[in-house]
Amino acid sequence: MNALAVHQLSCGYGQRAVLNDVTFTLNPGELTAILGPNGCGKTTLLKTLARLLSPLDGSVTIDGQSLTALGRRAIAQKIAFAPQVLAPEWPFTVSEYVALGRVPHAGWWKPLTAADRRVVTESIERFGLTSLAGARVTELSGGEWQRVRLAKALAQEPRVLLLDEPTAHLDPRYQFELLSLVRELIAERKLTVAVTLHDLNLVGPWADRVMLLANGGVIADGSPAEVLTAEQLAAAYSATFAVAPHPTTGTPAVIIPR
């Protein structure tokens, strides 16, 4: 199994908790969309699941083993986190930056093996970046950079993939292609995947499960149809919503009435 289990977790910064007493399990072969208004703790939660932040209380385990018992390198071999970050100012090529995903396996100072280089090449190809492999990351568009950071995460060969706003800055075509690729990877590798999203209409067609955060906790957790209701969205976002079946997929389509 690749289950990532959270038990009575409180997380935040310093002594300030953003989320309190949260319990859930992320399962292999499942894409979980994490939703909620700005400042509700979506990114904070992902950082804590990746052990970039220490829990204020409670625990996070992978296959029953506490993350606090694992070293940073061991965690990075199991869990990849693709954060919302600007491209680095250092002019790495795309290939060089994606190759950083092999550090948890190869180490910092050892040359990449043929197997490492093959993983890097495959990750670049999977995200449609082959023509940009020699380009500098400082010269990429926002959408291209999004794909590069996800290719680096894939090059880690993780069992758990945590994606913070992976569709930001992508046009509809690339949103579709990226989420299609994530679904393919889940099917092929039985990955455990959690993504934060702001576009509520990307959730229904792509997510198996939805967690809705607000008011310091999880206020709804279930299938898109169970969570994406006008009442629950209004409670989370303090706005009025209309929800209707999508004419093609039948999944919930969310509208903010004028």
C-alpha positions in Angstrom: 0.0 0.0 0.0 0.9 3.7 -0.4 -1.6 5.0 2.1 -0.9 8.3 3.7 -2.8 8.5 7.0 -3.4 11.7 9.0 -4.6 11.4 12.6 -5.8 14.3 14.7 -3.4 16.6 12.9 -3.0 20.3 13.7 -0.7 22.2 11.5 0.4 25.8 11.0 3.3 28.2 11.6 5.0 28.7 15.0 2.3 28.3 17.5 -0.5 29.5 15.1 -2.6 26.6 14.0 -4.2 26.9 10.5 -5.9 23.5 10.7 -7.0 21.7 13.8 -7.7 18.0 14.7 -7.9 16.7 11.1 -8.1 13.0 10.4 -8.2 11.3 7.0 -6.4 8.7 4.8 -5.3 9.3 1.2 -5.4 6.0 -0.7 -3.5 4.5 -3.6 -5.0 4.8 -7.0 -7.1 7.8 -5.9 -7.0 11.5 -6.9 -8.1 13.7 -4.0 -8.9 17.3 -4.7 -8.4 19.7 -1.8 -10.6 22.8 -2.0 -11.3 25.8 0.1 -11.0 29.6 0.2 -7.7 31.5 0.3 -6.0 31.1 3.6 -7.9 28.0 4.7 -4.8 25.8 4.9 -4.6 23.9 1.6 -0.9 24.6 1.0 -0.1 24.3 4.7 -1.6 20.9 4.7 0.4 19.7 1.7 3.6 21.0 3.2 2.9 19.1 6.4 2.1 15.9 4.5 5.5 16.3 2.8 7.2 16.9 6.2 8.3 20.4 5.1 6.4 21.6 8.1 6.3 19.7 11.4 2.9 19.0 12.9 1.8 21.1 15.8 -0.1 18.0 17.1 -1.1 14.7 15.8 0.6 12.4 13.3 1.2 11.7 9.6 2.2 8.1 8.6 2.9 6.3 5.4 2.2 2.6 5.4 1.9 2.8 9.2 5.3 4.4 9.6 5.5 7.9 11.1 7.1 10.5 9.0 9.0 11.8 12.0 10.8 8.5 12.1 12.0 8.9 8.6 14.9 11.0 7.4 14.4 13.7 4.7 15.9 11.6 2.0 13.7 8.6 2.8 10.6 10.8 2.8 11.6 12.3 -0.6 11.9 8.8 -2.0 8.3 8.2 -1.1 6.6 11.6 -1.3 7.0 14.3 -4.0 5.7 17.8 -3.4 5.3 20.2 -6.3 4.8 23.6 -4.7 3.7 26.9 -6.1 7.1 28.4 -6.7 8.6 30.8 -9.2 11.3 29.5 -11.5 14.7 29.7 -9.9 16.9 32.6 -10.9 19.8 30.2 -11.5 19.7 29.4 -15.3 19.3 25.6 -15.1 18.3 23.9 -18.3 15.0 22.0 -18.1 16.9 18.7 -18.1 19.1 19.9 -15.3 16.2 21.0 -13.2 14.2 17.8 -13.7 17.3 15.8 -12.9 17.1 17.3 -9.4 14.2 14.9 -8.8 16.8 12.1 -8.7 18.7 13.6 -5.7 16.8 11.5 -3.1 17.9 8.4 -4.9 21.3 9.3 -6.3 22.5 11.8 -3.7 23.8 15.3 -4.3 27.3 14.7 -5.5 27.2 11.4 -7.3 26.8 11.4 -11.1 23.5 10.2 -12.5 23.5 6.6 -13.6 22.1 5.4 -16.9 18.9 4.4 -15.0 18.6 7.9 -13.5 19.1 9.6 -16.8 16.4 7.3 -18.3 13.9 8.4 -15.6 14.7 12.1 -16.3 14.2 11.7 -20.0 10.9 9.8 -19.5 9.6 12.4 -17.1 10.5 15.2 -19.6 8.7 13.3 -22.4 5.6 12.5 -20.3 5.0 16.3 -19.8 5.7 17.2 -23.4 8.9 19.1 -22.7 11.3 17.3 -25.1 11.7 20.4 -27.3 12.5 22.5 -24.3 15.0 20.1 -22.6 17.9 22.4 -23.4 16.0 25.7 -22.6 16.8 27.7 -19.5 14.1 27.7 -16.9 14.5 31.4 -16.6 13.2 31.8 -20.1 10.0 29.7 -19.8 6.4 30.8 -19.8 4.3 30.3 -16.7 2.6 27.3 -18.2 5.9 25.7 -19.3 7.4 26.2 -15.8 4.3 24.5 -14.3 5.0 21.4 -16.4 8.7 21.4 -15.6 8.1 21.4 -11.8 5.7 18.5 -12.2 8.2 16.6 -14.4 10.8 17.0 -11.6 8.3 15.6 -9.1 7.6 12.7 -11.3 11.4 12.1 -11.7 11.5 11.3 -7.9 9.4 8.2 -8.7 7.3 8.8 -5.7 4.5 6.7 -4.2 2.6 9.8 -3.1 2.3 12.9 -5.3 1.2 16.2 -3.7 0.5 19.0 -6.2 -0.2 22.6 -5.2 -2.3 24.3 -7.8 -0.9 22.3 -10.8 -3.3 23.9 -13.3 -2.5 27.5 -12.5 -1.2 29.5 -15.5 -2.3 26.7 -17.9 -4.7 27.3 -20.7 -7.6 24.8 -21.1 -5.8 22.5 -23.4 -2.8 22.1 -21.1 -5.1 21.8 -18.0 -6.8 18.9 -19.8 -3.6 17.3 -20.9 -2.0 17.6 -17.4 -4.9 16.2 -15.5 -5.2 13.4 -18.1 -1.6 12.6 -17.5 -2.0 12.5 -13.8 -4.9 10.1 -14.2 -2.8 7.9 -16.4 0.0 7.9 -13.8 -2.4 6.9 -11.1 -3.7 4.0 -13.2 -0.2 2.9 -14.2 1.6 3.2 -10.8 -1.2 3.2 -8.3 0.0 6.5 -7.0 -1.6 8.3 -4.1 -2.3 11.8 -5.4 -3.6 15.0 -3.7 -4.1 18.3 -5.6 -5.2 21.7 -4.5 -7.4 23.5 -6.9 -9.2 26.8 -7.2 -11.2 26.0 -10.3 -14.2 24.1 -9.0 -15.2 22.9 -12.4 -12.0 20.9 -12.8 -13.0 18.8 -9.8 -16.0 16.9 -10.9 -14.5 15.3 -14.1 -11.1 14.5 -12.6 -11.3 13.8 -8.9 -12.3 10.6 -7.2 -12.6 12.4 -3.8 -13.0 15.9 -2.6 -11.9 17.4 0.7 -13.4 20.9 1.4 -11.5 23.0 4.0 -12.8 26.0 5.9 -12.9 27.4 9.4 -9.8 25.5 10.5 -10.9 22.0 9.5 -12.4 19.7 6.9 -16.1 20.6 6.6 -16.9 18.0 3.9 -15.1 14.8 2.5 -16.6 12.5 -0.1 -17.2 12.1 -3.8 -17.6 15.2 -6.0 -21.3 14.8 -6.0 -21.4 14.6 -2.2 -19.2 17.6 -1.6 -19.9 20.0 -4.5 -23.3 21.1 -3.3 -24.5 24.7 -3.2 -25.0 24.6 0.5 -21.5 23.2 1.4 -19.8 25.5 -1.1 -21.6 28.5 0.4 -20.5 27.5 3.9 -16.9 27.3 2.8 -16.6 30.3 0.5 -19.3 32.7 1.9 -20.7 33.1 -1.6 -23.8 32.0 -3.5 -23.4 29.0 -5.9 -25.6 27.1 -8.2 -24.7 23.5 -9.0 -26.1 21.4 -11.9 -25.0 18.2 -13.7 -22.5 18.9 -16.5 -24.2 18.3 -19.8 -21.5 15.9 -21.0 -20.0 14.2 -18.0 -22.9 14.4 -15.6 -20.5 15.5 -12.8 -21.2 18.6 -10.8 -20.8 21.9 -12.6 -20.5 25.0 -10.4 -21.8 28.4 -11.3 -21.6 31.6 -9.3 -24.9 33.4 -10.2 -24.7 37.1 -11.0 
